[in-house]
Amino acid sequence: MEVVSIEKNTYREMMARFNVFVSQMKEMCQRNEPKKLGDWLDSDEVCEMLTISPRTLQSLRYKGILGYSQIQHRTYYKLDEVVELIKSNTVERDIEYVRRKANERVAKQKLNNSYDLFS
């Protein structure tokens, strides 16, 4: 293995030039990155996410419940607004209600299973 020694000033100059090179490369990479405007969804994605029809989505737009942007007959929605719509319409149930409904479902399944025995 060959060892090369250089003067301290030469090393500092090399490092300074290398740091300039690194800065230029970072700047070039940033220029080529796509601009981000946030996450947007098209109508099909929103319908699938909310499990609604396109007509229901149109009603949400016309009623002002869900904001949108339209570009050349294509409609886009902010993901944050769709998520907020879901959160704002979430109904919280108290635990007793949930237990009662679960017990009713279990009883109904047992009843259906007992009818299957006679079939």
Phi and psi restraints in degrees (range 20) as a CNS / XPLOR table:
assign (resid 1 and name C) (resid 2 and name N)
       (resid 2 and name CA) (resid 2 and name C) 1.0 -98.4 20.0 2
assign (resid 2 and name N) (resid 2 and name CA)
       (resid 2 and name C) (resid 3 and name N) 1.0 133.7 20.0 2
assign (resid 2 and name C) (resid 3 and name N)
       (resid 3 and name CA) (resid 3 and name C) 1.0 -105.1 20.0 2
assign (resid 3 and name N) (resid 3 and name CA)
       (resid 3 and name C) (resid 4 and name N) 1.0 130.4 20.0 2
assign (resid 3 and name C) (resid 4 and name N)
       (resid 4 and name CA) (resid 4 and name C) 1.0 -116.7 20.0 2
assign (resid 4 and name N) (resid 4 and name CA)
       (resid 4 and name C) (resid 5 and name N) 1.0 130.5 20.0 2
assign (resid 4 and name C) (resid 5 and name N)
       (resid 5 and name CA) (resid 5 and name C) 1.0 -112.1 20.0 2
assign (resid 5 and name N) (resid 5 and name CA)
       (resid 5 and name C) (resid 6 and name N) 1.0 142.2 20.0 2
assign (resid 5 and name C) (resid 6 and name N)
       (resid 6 and name CA) (resid 6 and name C) 1.0 -132.5 20.0 2
assign (resid 6 and name N) (resid 6 and name CA)
       (resid 6 and name C) (resid 7 and name N) 1.0 160.8 20.0 2
assign (resid 6 and name C) (resid 7 and name N)
       (resid 7 and name CA) (resid 7 and name C) 1.0 -71.0 20.0 2
assign (resid 7 and name N) (resid 7 and name CA)
       (resid 7 and name C) (resid 8 and name N) 1.0 154.4 20.0 2
assign (resid 7 and name C) (resid 8 and name N)
       (resid 8 and name CA) (resid 8 and name C) 1.0 -58.9 20.0 2
assign (resid 8 and name N) (resid 8 and name CA)
       (resid 8 and name C) (resid 9 and name N) 1.0 -43.4 20.0 2
assign (resid 8 and name C) (resid 9 and name N)
       (resid 9 and name CA) (resid 9 and name C) 1.0 -64.9 20.0 2
assign (resid 9 and name N) (resid 9 and name CA)
       (resid 9 and name C) (resid 10 and name N) 1.0 -38.9 20.0 2
assign (resid 9 and name C) (resid 10 and name N)
       (resid 10 and name CA) (resid 10 and name C) 1.0 -64.2 20.0 2
assign (resid 10 and name N) (resid 10 and name CA)
       (resid 10 and name C) (resid 11 and name N) 1.0 -43.0 20.0 2
assign (resid 10 and name C) (resid 11 and name N)
       (resid 11 and name CA) (resid 11 and name C) 1.0 -61.0 20.0 2
assign (resid 11 and name N) (resid 11 and name CA)
       (resid 11 and name C) (resid 12 and name N) 1.0 -45.6 20.0 2
assign (resid 11 and name C) (resid 12 and name N)
       (resid 12 and name CA) (resid 12 and name C) 1.0 -61.8 20.0 2
assign (resid 12 and name N) (resid 12 and name CA)
       (resid 12 and name C) (resid 13 and name N) 1.0 -40.9 20.0 2
assign (resid 12 and name C) (resid 13 and name N)
       (resid 13 and name CA) (resid 13 and name C) 1.0 -65.1 20.0 2
assign (resid 13 and name N) (resid 13 and name CA)
       (resid 13 and name C) (resid 14 and name N) 1.0 -42.2 20.0 2
assign (resid 13 and name C) (resid 14 and name N)
       (resid 14 and name CA) (resid 14 and name C) 1.0 -61.3 20.0 2
assign (resid 14 and name N) (resid 14 and name CA)
       (resid 14 and name C) (resid 15 and name N) 1.0 -44.4 20.0 2
assign (resid 14 and name C) (resid 15 and name N)
       (resid 15 and name CA) (resid 15 and name C) 1.0 -65.3 20.0 2
assign (resid 15 and name N) (resid 15 and name CA)
       (resid 15 and name C) (resid 16 and name N) 1.0 -38.4 20.0 2
assign (resid 15 and name C) (resid 16 and name N)
       (resid 16 and name CA) (resid 16 and name C) 1.0 -63.1 20.0 2
assign (resid 16 and name N) (resid 16 and name CA)
       (resid 16 and name C) (resid 17 and name N) 1.0 -45.2 20.0 2
assign (resid 16 and name C) (resid 17 and name N)
       (resid 17 and name CA) (resid 17 and name C) 1.0 -64.8 20.0 2
assign (resid 17 and name N) (resid 17 and name CA)
       (resid 17 and name C) (resid 18 and name N) 1.0 -39.1 20.0 2
assign (resid 17 and name C) (resid 18 and name N)
       (resid 18 and name CA) (resid 18 and name C) 1.0 -63.8 20.0 2
assign (resid 18 and name N) (resid 18 and name CA)
       (resid 18 and name C) (resid 19 and name N) 1.0 -42.4 20.0 2
assign (resid 18 and name C) (resid 19 and name N)
       (resid 19 and name CA) (resid 19 and name C) 1.0 -63.9 20.0 2
assign (resid 19 and name N) (resid 19 and name CA)
       (resid 19 and name C) (resid 20 and name N) 1.0 -37.5 20.0 2
assign (resid 19 and name C) (resid 20 and name N)
       (resid 20 and name CA) (resid 20 and name C) 1.0 -63.1 20.0 2
assign (resid 20 and name N) (resid 20 and name CA)
       (resid 20 and name C) (resid 21 and name N) 1.0 -43.4 20.0 2
assign (resid 20 and name C) (resid 21 and name N)
       (resid 21 and name CA) (resid 21 and name C) 1.0 -60.1 20.0 2
assign (resid 21 and name N) (resid 21 and name CA)
       (resid 21 and name C) (resid 22 and name N) 1.0 -45.4 20.0 2
assign (resid 21 and name C) (resid 22 and name N)
       (resid 22 and name CA) (resid 22 and name C) 1.0 -61.6 20.0 2
assign (resid 22 and name N) (resid 22 and name CA)
       (resid 22 and name C) (resid 23 and name N) 1.0 -43.5 20.0 2
assign (resid 22 and name C) (resid 23 and name N)
       (resid 23 and name CA) (resid 23 and name C) 1.0 -61.1 20.0 2
assign (resid 23 and name N) (resid 23 and name CA)
       (resid 23 and name C) (resid 24 and name N) 1.0 -43.1 20.0 2
assign (resid 23 and name C) (resid 24 and name N)
       (resid 24 and name CA) (resid 24 and name C) 1.0 -63.7 20.0 2
assign (resid 24 and name N) (resid 24 and name CA)
       (resid 24 and name C) (resid 25 and name N) 1.0 -40.5 20.0 2
assign (resid 24 and name C) (resid 25 and name N)
       (resid 25 and name CA) (resid 25 and name C) 1.0 -65.0 20.0 2
assign (resid 25 and name N) (resid 25 and name CA)
       (resid 25 and name C) (resid 26 and name N) 1.0 -42.3 20.0 2
assign (resid 25 and name C) (resid 26 and name N)
       (resid 26 and name CA) (resid 26 and name C) 1.0 -61.1 20.0 2
assign (resid 26 and name N) (resid 26 and name CA)
       (resid 26 and name C) (resid 27 and name N) 1.0 -42.4 20.0 2
assign (resid 26 and name C) (resid 27 and name N)
       (resid 27 and name CA) (resid 27 and name C) 1.0 -62.9 20.0 2
assign (resid 27 and name N) (resid 27 and name CA)
       (resid 27 and name C) (resid 28 and name N) 1.0 -42.2 20.0 2
assign (resid 27 and name C) (resid 28 and name N)
       (resid 28 and name CA) (resid 28 and name C) 1.0 -65.0 20.0 2
assign (resid 28 and name N) (resid 28 and name CA)
       (resid 28 and name C) (resid 29 and name N) 1.0 -39.9 20.0 2
assign (resid 28 and name C) (resid 29 and name N)
       (resid 29 and name CA) (resid 29 and name C) 1.0 -65.8 20.0 2
assign (resid 29 and name N) (resid 29 and name CA)
       (resid 29 and name C) (resid 30 and name N) 1.0 -39.4 20.0 2
assign (resid 29 and name C) (resid 30 and name N)
       (resid 30 and name CA) (resid 30 and name C) 1.0 -67.0 20.0 2
assign (resid 30 and name N) (resid 30 and name CA)
       (resid 30 and name C) (resid 31 and name N) 1.0 -34.9 20.0 2
assign (resid 30 and name C) (resid 31 and name N)
       (resid 31 and name CA) (resid 31 and name C) 1.0 -64.5 20.0 2
assign (resid 31 and name N) (resid 31 and name CA)
       (resid 31 and name C) (resid 32 and name N) 1.0 -31.8 20.0 2
assign (resid 31 and name C) (resid 32 and name N)
       (resid 32 and name CA) (resid 32 and name C) 1.0 -89.9 20.0 2
assign (resid 32 and name N) (resid 32 and name CA)
       (resid 32 and name C) (resid 33 and name N) 1.0 -5.6 20.0 2
assign (resid 32 and name C) (resid 33 and name N)
       (resid 33 and name CA) (resid 33 and name C) 1.0 -73.6 20.0 2
assign (resid 33 and name N) (resid 33 and name CA)
       (resid 33 and name C) (resid 34 and name N) 1.0 142.9 20.0 2
assign (resid 33 and name C) (resid 34 and name N)
       (resid 34 and name CA) (resid 34 and name C) 1.0 -67.5 20.0 2
assign (resid 34 and name N) (resid 34 and name CA)
       (resid 34 and name C) (resid 35 and name N) 1.0 144.4 20.0 2
assign (resid 34 and name C) (resid 35 and name N)
       (resid 35 and name CA) (resid 35 and name C) 1.0 -73.0 20.0 2
assign (resid 35 and name N) (resid 35 and name CA)
       (resid 35 and name C) (resid 36 and name N) 1.0 137.6 20.0 2
assign (resid 35 and name C) (resid 36 and name N)
       (resid 36 and name CA) (resid 36 and name C) 1.0 -105.5 20.0 2
assign (resid 36 and name N) (resid 36 and name CA)
       (resid 36 and name C) (resid 37 and name N) 1.0 128.7 20.0 2
assign (resid 36 and name C) (resid 37 and name N)
       (resid 37 and name CA) (resid 37 and name C) 1.0 -111.3 20.0 2
assign (resid 37 and name N) (resid 37 and name CA)
       (resid 37 and name C) (resid 38 and name N) 1.0 16.2 20.0 2
assign (resid 37 and name C) (resid 38 and name N)
       (resid 38 and name CA) (resid 38 and name C) 1.0 95.0 20.0 2
assign (resid 38 and name N) (resid 38 and name CA)
       (resid 38 and name C) (resid 39 and name N) 1.0 175.5 20.0 2
assign (resid 38 and name C) (resid 39 and name N)
       (resid 39 and name CA) (resid 39 and name C) 1.0 -90.3 20.0 2
assign (resid 39 and name N) (resid 39 and name CA)
       (resid 39 and name C) (resid 40 and name N) 1.0 123.9 20.0 2
assign (resid 39 and name C) (resid 40 and name N)
       (resid 40 and name CA) (resid 40 and name C) 1.0 -118.9 20.0 2
assign (resid 40 and name N) (resid 40 and name CA)
       (resid 40 and name C) (resid 41 and name N) 1.0 146.5 20.0 2
assign (resid 40 and name C) (resid 41 and name N)
       (resid 41 and name CA) (resid 41 and name C) 1.0 -120.5 20.0 2
assign (resid 41 and name N) (resid 41 and name CA)
       (resid 41 and name C) (resid 42 and name N) 1.0 147.6 20.0 2
assign (resid 41 and name C) (resid 42 and name N)
       (resid 42 and name CA) (resid 42 and name C) 1.0 -88.2 20.0 2
assign (resid 42 and name N) (resid 42 and name CA)
       (resid 42 and name C) (resid 43 and name N) 1.0 176.0 20.0 2
assign (resid 42 and name C) (resid 43 and name N)
       (resid 43 and name CA) (resid 43 and name C) 1.0 -59.2 20.0 2
assign (resid 43 and name N) (resid 43 and name CA)
       (resid 43 and name C) (resid 44 and name N) 1.0 -42.5 20.0 2
assign (resid 43 and name C) (resid 44 and name N)
       (resid 44 and name CA) (resid 44 and name C) 1.0 -60.3 20.0 2
assign (resid 44 and name N) (resid 44 and name CA)
       (resid 44 and name C) (resid 45 and name N) 1.0 -42.9 20.0 2
assign (resid 44 and name C) (resid 45 and name N)
       (resid 45 and name CA) (resid 45 and name C) 1.0 -65.7 20.0 2
assign (resid 45 and name N) (resid 45 and name CA)
       (resid 45 and name C) (resid 46 and name N) 1.0 -39.6 20.0 2
assign (resid 45 and name C) (resid 46 and name N)
       (resid 46 and name CA) (resid 46 and name C) 1.0 -68.0 20.0 2
assign (resid 46 and name N) (resid 46 and name CA)
       (resid 46 and name C) (resid 47 and name N) 1.0 -43.2 20.0 2
assign (resid 46 and name C) (resid 47 and name N)
       (resid 47 and name CA) (resid 47 and name C) 1.0 -58.7 20.0 2
assign (resid 47 and name N) (resid 47 and name CA)
       (resid 47 and name C) (resid 48 and name N) 1.0 -42.8 20.0 2
assign (resid 47 and name C) (resid 48 and name N)
       (resid 48 and name CA) (resid 48 and name C) 1.0 -67.2 20.0 2
assign (resid 48 and name N) (resid 48 and name CA)
       (resid 48 and name C) (resid 49 and name N) 1.0 -41.3 20.0 2
assign (resid 48 and name C) (resid 49 and name N)
       (resid 49 and name CA) (resid 49 and name C) 1.0 -65.5 20.0 2
assign (resid 49 and name N) (resid 49 and name CA)
       (resid 49 and name C) (resid 50 and name N) 1.0 -39.6 20.0 2
assign (resid 49 and name C) (resid 50 and name N)
       (resid 50 and name CA) (resid 50 and name C) 1.0 -94.2 20.0 2
assign (resid 50 and name N) (resid 50 and name CA)
       (resid 50 and name C) (resid 51 and name N) 1.0 -3.7 20.0 2
assign (resid 50 and name C) (resid 51 and name N)
       (resid 51 and name CA) (resid 51 and name C) 1.0 48.7 20.0 2
assign (resid 51 and name N) (resid 51 and name CA)
       (resid 51 and name C) (resid 52 and name N) 1.0 56.8 20.0 2
assign (resid 51 and name C) (resid 52 and name N)
       (resid 52 and name CA) (resid 52 and name C) 1.0 -129.3 20.0 2
assign (resid 52 and name N) (resid 52 and name CA)
       (resid 52 and name C) (resid 53 and name N) 1.0 165.2 20.0 2
assign (resid 52 and name C) (resid 53 and name N)
       (resid 53 and name CA) (resid 53 and name C) 1.0 -84.2 20.0 2
assign (resid 53 and name N) (resid 53 and name CA)
       (resid 53 and name C) (resid 54 and name N) 1.0 161.9 20.0 2
assign (resid 53 and name C) (resid 54 and name N)
       (resid 54 and name CA) (resid 54 and name C) 1.0 -58.7 20.0 2
assign (resid 54 and name N) (resid 54 and name CA)
       (resid 54 and name C) (resid 55 and name N) 1.0 -33.9 20.0 2
assign (resid 54 and name C) (resid 55 and name N)
       (resid 55 and name CA) (resid 55 and name C) 1.0 -66.9 20.0 2
assign (resid 55 and name N) (resid 55 and name CA)
       (resid 55 and name C) (resid 56 and name N) 1.0 -39.5 20.0 2
assign (resid 55 and name C) (resid 56 and name N)
       (resid 56 and name CA) (resid 56 and name C) 1.0 -65.2 20.0 2
assign (resid 56 and name N) (resid 56 and name CA)
       (resid 56 and name C) (resid 57 and name N) 1.0 -39.3 20.0 2
assign (resid 56 and name C) (resid 57 and name N)
       (resid 57 and name CA) (resid 57 and name C) 1.0 -63.0 20.0 2
assign (resid 57 and name N) (resid 57 and name CA)
       (resid 57 and name C) (resid 58 and name N) 1.0 -40.1 20.0 2
assign (resid 57 and name C) (resid 58 and name N)
       (resid 58 and name CA) (resid 58 and name C) 1.0 -62.4 20.0 2
assign (resid 58 and name N) (resid 58 and name CA)
       (resid 58 and name C) (resid 59 and name N) 1.0 -39.8 20.0 2
assign (resid 58 and name C) (resid 59 and name N)
       (resid 59 and name CA) (resid 59 and name C) 1.0 -63.3 20.0 2
assign (resid 59 and name N) (resid 59 and name CA)
       (resid 59 and name C) (resid 60 and name N) 1.0 -40.2 20.0 2
assign (resid 59 and name C) (resid 60 and name N)
       (resid 60 and name CA) (resid 60 and name C) 1.0 -62.1 20.0 2
assign (resid 60 and name N) (resid 60 and name CA)
       (resid 60 and name C) (resid 61 and name N) 1.0 -37.4 20.0 2
assign (resid 60 and name C) (resid 61 and name N)
       (resid 61 and name CA) (resid 61 and name C) 1.0 -66.4 20.0 2
assign (resid 61 and name N) (resid 61 and name CA)
       (resid 61 and name C) (resid 62 and name N) 1.0 -50.4 20.0 2
assign (resid 61 and name C) (resid 62 and name N)
       (resid 62 and name CA) (resid 62 and name C) 1.0 -65.8 20.0 2
assign (resid 62 and name N) (resid 62 and name CA)
       (resid 62 and name C) (resid 63 and name N) 1.0 -30.8 20.0 2
assign (resid 62 and name C) (resid 63 and name N)
       (resid 63 and name CA) (resid 63 and name C) 1.0 -80.8 20.0 2
assign (resid 63 and name N) (resid 63 and name CA)
       (resid 63 and name C) (resid 64 and name N) 1.0 -6.8 20.0 2
assign (resid 63 and name C) (resid 64 and name N)
       (resid 64 and name CA) (resid 64 and name C) 1.0 78.6 20.0 2
assign (resid 64 and name N) (resid 64 and name CA)
       (resid 64 and name C) (resid 65 and name N) 1.0 15.3 20.0 2
assign (resid 64 and name C) (resid 65 and name N)
       (resid 65 and name CA) (resid 65 and name C) 1.0 -76.8 20.0 2
assign (resid 65 and name N) (resid 65 and name CA)
       (resid 65 and name C) (resid 66 and name N) 1.0 -32.4 20.0 2
assign (resid 65 and name C) (resid 66 and name N)
       (resid 66 and name CA) (resid 66 and name C) 1.0 -130.8 20.0 2
assign (resid 66 and name N) (resid 66 and name CA)
       (resid 66 and name C) (resid 67 and name N) 1.0 122.1 20.0 2
assign (resid 66 and name C) (resid 67 and name N)
       (resid 67 and name CA) (resid 67 and name C) 1.0 -74.0 20.0 2
assign (resid 67 and name N) (resid 67 and name CA)
       (resid 67 and name C) (resid 68 and name N) 1.0 159.2 20.0 2
assign (resid 67 and name C) (resid 68 and name N)
       (resid 68 and name CA) (resid 68 and name C) 1.0 -156.3 20.0 2
assign (resid 68 and name N) (resid 68 and name CA)
       (resid 68 and name C) (resid 69 and name N) 1.0 168.9 20.0 2
assign (resid 68 and name C) (resid 69 and name N)
       (resid 69 and name CA) (resid 69 and name C) 1.0 -133.8 20.0 2
assign (resid 69 and name N) (resid 69 and name CA)
       (resid 69 and name C) (resid 70 and name N) 1.0 138.7 20.0 2
assign (resid 69 and name C) (resid 70 and name N)
       (resid 70 and name CA) (resid 70 and name C) 1.0 -121.8 20.0 2
assign (resid 70 and name N) (resid 70 and name CA)
       (resid 70 and name C) (resid 71 and name N) 1.0 128.1 20.0 2
assign (resid 70 and name C) (resid 71 and name N)
       (resid 71 and name CA) (resid 71 and name C) 1.0 -131.9 20.0 2
assign (resid 71 and name N) (resid 71 and name CA)
       (resid 71 and name C) (resid 72 and name N) 1.0 117.1 20.0 2
assign (resid 71 and name C) (resid 72 and name N)
       (resid 72 and name CA) (resid 72 and name C) 1.0 46.8 20.0 2
assign (resid 72 and name N) (resid 72 and name CA)
       (resid 72 and name C) (resid 73 and name N) 1.0 57.1 20.0 2
assign (resid 72 and name C) (resid 73 and name N)
       (resid 73 and name CA) (resid 73 and name C) 1.0 65.4 20.0 2
assign (resid 73 and name N) (resid 73 and name CA)
       (resid 73 and name C) (resid 74 and name N) 1.0 12.7 20.0 2
assign (resid 73 and name C) (resid 74 and name N)
       (resid 74 and name CA) (resid 74 and name C) 1.0 -110.7 20.0 2
assign (resid 74 and name N) (resid 74 and name CA)
       (resid 74 and name C) (resid 75 and name N) 1.0 137.1 20.0 2
assign (resid 74 and name C) (resid 75 and name N)
       (resid 75 and name CA) (resid 75 and name C) 1.0 -110.8 20.0 2
assign (resid 75 and name N) (resid 75 and name CA)
       (resid 75 and name C) (resid 76 and name N) 1.0 133.8 20.0 2
assign (resid 75 and name C) (resid 76 and name N)
       (resid 76 and name CA) (resid 76 and name C) 1.0 -125.5 20.0 2
assign (resid 76 and name N) (resid 76 and name CA)
       (resid 76 and name C) (resid 77 and name N) 1.0 149.5 20.0 2
assign (resid 76 and name C) (resid 77 and name N)
       (resid 77 and name CA) (resid 77 and name C) 1.0 -130.6 20.0 2
assign (resid 77 and name N) (resid 77 and name CA)
       (resid 77 and name C) (resid 78 and name N) 1.0 142.1 20.0 2
assign (resid 77 and name C) (resid 78 and name N)
       (resid 78 and name CA) (resid 78 and name C) 1.0 -73.2 20.0 2
assign (resid 78 and name N) (resid 78 and name CA)
       (resid 78 and name C) (resid 79 and name N) 1.0 132.5 20.0 2
assign (resid 78 and name C) (resid 79 and name N)
       (resid 79 and name CA) (resid 79 and name C) 1.0 -58.0 20.0 2
assign (resid 79 and name N) (resid 79 and name CA)
       (resid 79 and name C) (resid 80 and name N) 1.0 -41.5 20.0 2
assign (resid 79 and name C) (resid 80 and name N)
       (resid 80 and name CA) (resid 80 and name C) 1.0 -59.2 20.0 2
assign (resid 80 and name N) (resid 80 and name CA)
       (resid 80 and name C) (resid 81 and name N) 1.0 -39.1 20.0 2
assign (resid 80 and name C) (resid 81 and name N)
       (resid 81 and name CA) (resid 81 and name C) 1.0 -69.8 20.0 2
assign (resid 81 and name N) (resid 81 and name CA)
       (resid 81 and name C) (resid 82 and name N) 1.0 -36.8 20.0 2
assign (resid 81 and name C) (resid 82 and name N)
       (resid 82 and name CA) (resid 82 and name C) 1.0 -66.0 20.0 2
assign (resid 82 and name N) (resid 82 and name CA)
       (resid 82 and name C) (resid 83 and name N) 1.0 -44.5 20.0 2
assign (resid 82 and name C) (resid 83 and name N)
       (resid 83 and name CA) (resid 83 and name C) 1.0 -63.2 20.0 2
assign (resid 83 and name N) (resid 83 and name CA)
       (resid 83 and name C) (resid 84 and name N) 1.0 -41.5 20.0 2
assign (resid 83 and name C) (resid 84 and name N)
       (resid 84 and name CA) (resid 84 and name C) 1.0 -63.6 20.0 2
assign (resid 84 and name N) (resid 84 and name CA)
       (resid 84 and name C) (resid 85 and name N) 1.0 -37.5 20.0 2
assign (resid 84 and name C) (resid 85 and name N)
       (resid 85 and name CA) (resid 85 and name C) 1.0 -61.0 20.0 2
assign (resid 85 and name N) (resid 85 and name CA)
       (resid 85 and name C) (resid 86 and name N) 1.0 -42.8 20.0 2
assign (resid 85 and name C) (resid 86 and name N)
       (resid 86 and name CA) (resid 86 and name C) 1.0 -64.0 20.0 2
assign (resid 86 and name N) (resid 86 and name CA)
       (resid 86 and name C) (resid 87 and name N) 1.0 -46.7 20.0 2
assign (resid 86 and name C) (resid 87 and name N)
       (resid 87 and name CA) (resid 87 and name C) 1.0 -64.1 20.0 2
assign (resid 87 and name N) (resid 87 and name CA)
       (resid 87 and name C) (resid 88 and name N) 1.0 -41.4 20.0 2
assign (resid 87 and name C) (resid 88 and name N)
       (resid 88 and name CA) (resid 88 and name C) 1.0 -70.5 20.0 2
assign (resid 88 and name N) (resid 88 and name CA)
       (resid 88 and name C) (resid 89 and name N) 1.0 -18.5 20.0 2
assign (resid 88 and name C) (resid 89 and name N)
       (resid 89 and name CA) (resid 89 and name C) 1.0 -106.9 20.0 2
assign (resid 89 and name N) (resid 89 and name CA)
       (resid 89 and name C) (resid 90 and name N) 1.0 12.4 20.0 2
assign (resid 89 and name C) (resid 90 and name N)
       (resid 90 and name CA) (resid 90 and name C) 1.0 -76.8 20.0 2
assign (resid 90 and name N) (resid 90 and name CA)
       (resid 90 and name C) (resid 91 and name N) 1.0 130.1 20.0 2
assign (resid 90 and name C) (resid 91 and name N)
       (resid 91 and name CA) (resid 91 and name C) 1.0 -101.7 20.0 2
assign (resid 91 and name N) (resid 91 and name CA)
       (resid 91 and name C) (resid 92 and name N) 1.0 122.2 20.0 2
assign (resid 91 and name C) (resid 92 and name N)
       (resid 92 and name CA) (resid 92 and name C) 1.0 -87.5 20.0 2
assign (resid 92 and name N) (resid 92 and name CA)
       (resid 92 and name C) (resid 93 and name N) 1.0 132.6 20.0 2
assign (resid 92 and name C) (resid 93 and name N)
       (resid 93 and name CA) (resid 93 and name C) 1.0 -106.9 20.0 2
assign (resid 93 and name N) (resid 93 and name CA)
       (resid 93 and name C) (resid 94 and name N) 1.0 146.2 20.0 2
assign (resid 93 and name C) (resid 94 and name N)
       (resid 94 and name CA) (resid 94 and name C) 1.0 -79.3 20.0 2
assign (resid 94 and name N) (resid 94 and name CA)
       (resid 94 and name C) (resid 95 and name N) 1.0 157.3 20.0 2
assign (resid 94 and name C) (resid 95 and name N)
       (resid 95 and name CA) (resid 95 and name C) 1.0 -63.7 20.0 2
assign (resid 95 and name N) (resid 95 and name CA)
       (resid 95 and name C) (resid 96 and name N) 1.0 -33.6 20.0 2
assign (resid 95 and name C) (resid 96 and name N)
       (resid 96 and name CA) (resid 96 and name C) 1.0 -65.8 20.0 2
assign (resid 96 and name N) (resid 96 and name CA)
       (resid 96 and name C) (resid 97 and name N) 1.0 -39.3 20.0 2
assign (resid 96 and name C) (resid 97 and name N)
       (resid 97 and name CA) (resid 97 and name C) 1.0 -61.7 20.0 2
assign (resid 97 and name N) (resid 97 and name CA)
       (resid 97 and name C) (resid 98 and name N) 1.0 -45.7 20.0 2
assign (resid 97 and name C) (resid 98 and name N)
       (resid 98 and name CA) (resid 98 and name C) 1.0 -62.7 20.0 2
assign (resid 98 and name N) (resid 98 and name CA)
       (resid 98 and name C) (resid 99 and name N) 1.0 -43.4 20.0 2
assign (resid 98 and name C) (resid 99 and name N)
       (resid 99 and name CA) (resid 99 and name C) 1.0 -63.1 20.0 2
assign (resid 99 and name N) (resid 99 and name CA)
       (resid 99 and name C) (resid 100 and name N) 1.0 -43.0 20.0 2
assign (resid 99 and name C) (resid 100 and name N)
       (resid 100 and name CA) (resid 100 and name C) 1.0 -62.1 20.0 2
assign (resid 100 and name N) (resid 100 and name CA)
       (resid 100 and name C) (resid 101 and name N) 1.0 -45.3 20.0 2
assign (resid 100 and name C) (resid 101 and name N)
       (resid 101 and name CA) (resid 101 and name C) 1.0 -64.1 20.0 2
assign (resid 101 and name N) (resid 101 and name CA)
       (resid 101 and name C) (resid 102 and name N) 1.0 -39.2 20.0 2
assign (resid 101 and name C) (resid 102 and name N)
       (resid 102 and name CA) (resid 102 and name C) 1.0 -64.7 20.0 2
assign (resid 102 and name N) (resid 102 and name CA)
       (resid 102 and name C) (resid 103 and name N) 1.0 -42.5 20.0 2
assign (resid 102 and name C) (resid 103 and name N)
       (resid 103 and name CA) (resid 103 and name C) 1.0 -64.2 20.0 2
assign (resid 103 and name N) (resid 103 and name CA)
       (resid 103 and name C) (resid 104 and name N) 1.0 -39.5 20.0 2
assign (resid 103 and name C) (resid 104 and name N)
       (resid 104 and name CA) (resid 104 and name C) 1.0 -62.8 20.0 2
assign (resid 104 and name N) (resid 104 and name CA)
       (resid 104 and name C) (resid 105 and name N) 1.0 -40.6 20.0 2
assign (resid 104 and name C) (resid 105 and name N)
       (resid 105 and name CA) (resid 105 and name C) 1.0 -65.3 20.0 2
assign (resid 105 and name N) (resid 105 and name CA)
       (resid 105 and name C) (resid 106 and name N) 1.0 -43.4 20.0 2
assign (resid 105 and name C) (resid 106 and name N)
       (resid 106 and name CA) (resid 106 and name C) 1.0 -62.8 20.0 2
assign (resid 106 and name N) (resid 106 and name CA)
       (resid 106 and name C) (resid 107 and name N) 1.0 -44.5 20.0 2
assign (resid 106 and name C) (resid 107 and name N)
       (resid 107 and name CA) (resid 107 and name C) 1.0 -62.0 20.0 2
assign (resid 107 and name N) (resid 107 and name CA)
       (resid 107 and name C) (resid 108 and name N) 1.0 -40.5 20.0 2
assign (resid 107 and name C) (resid 108 and name N)
       (resid 108 and name CA) (resid 108 and name C) 1.0 -65.3 20.0 2
assign (resid 108 and name N) (resid 108 and name CA)
       (resid 108 and name C) (resid 109 and name N) 1.0 -40.3 20.0 2
assign (resid 108 and name C) (resid 109 and name N)
       (resid 109 and name CA) (resid 109 and name C) 1.0 -65.9 20.0 2
assign (resid 109 and name N) (resid 109 and name CA)
       (resid 109 and name C) (resid 110 and name N) 1.0 -38.9 20.0 2
assign (resid 109 and name C) (resid 110 and name N)
       (resid 110 and name CA) (resid 110 and name C) 1.0 -64.3 20.0 2
assign (resid 110 and name N) (resid 110 and name CA)
       (resid 110 and name C) (resid 111 and name N) 1.0 -40.4 20.0 2
assign (resid 110 and name C) (resid 111 and name N)
       (resid 111 and name CA) (resid 111 and name C) 1.0 -63.9 20.0 2
assign (resid 111 and name N) (resid 111 and name CA)
       (resid 111 and name C) (resid 112 and name N) 1.0 -44.3 20.0 2
assign (resid 111 and name C) (resid 112 and name N)
       (resid 112 and name CA) (resid 112 and name C) 1.0 -63.4 20.0 2
assign (resid 112 and name N) (resid 112 and name CA)
       (resid 112 and name C) (resid 113 and name N) 1.0 -38.4 20.0 2
assign (resid 112 and name C) (resid 113 and name N)
       (resid 113 and name CA) (resid 113 and name C) 1.0 -66.6 20.0 2
assign (resid 113 and name N) (resid 113 and name CA)
       (resid 113 and name C) (resid 114 and name N) 1.0 -35.8 20.0 2
assign (resid 113 and name C) (resid 114 and name N)
       (resid 114 and name CA) (resid 114 and name C) 1.0 -69.0 20.0 2
assign (resid 114 and name N) (resid 114 and name CA)
       (resid 114 and name C) (resid 115 and name N) 1.0 -33.7 20.0 2
assign (resid 114 and name C) (resid 115 and name N)
       (resid 115 and name CA) (resid 115 and name C) 1.0 -67.1 20.0 2
assign (resid 115 and name N) (resid 115 and name CA)
       (resid 115 and name C) (resid 116 and name N) 1.0 -33.1 20.0 2
assign (resid 115 and name C) (resid 116 and name N)
       (resid 116 and name CA) (resid 116 and name C) 1.0 -65.3 20.0 2
assign (resid 116 and name N) (resid 116 and name CA)
       (resid 116 and name C) (resid 117 and name N) 1.0 -26.9 20.0 2
assign (resid 116 and name C) (resid 117 and name N)
       (resid 117 and name CA) (resid 117 and name C) 1.0 -67.6 20.0 2
assign (resid 117 and name N) (resid 117 and name CA)
       (resid 117 and name C) (resid 118 and name N) 1.0 -31.6 20.0 2
assign (resid 117 and name C) (resid 118 and name N)
       (resid 118 and name CA) (resid 118 and name C) 1.0 -85.5 20.0 2
assign (resid 118 and name N) (resid 118 and name CA)
       (resid 118 and name C) (resid 119 and name N) 1.0 -9.3 20.0 2
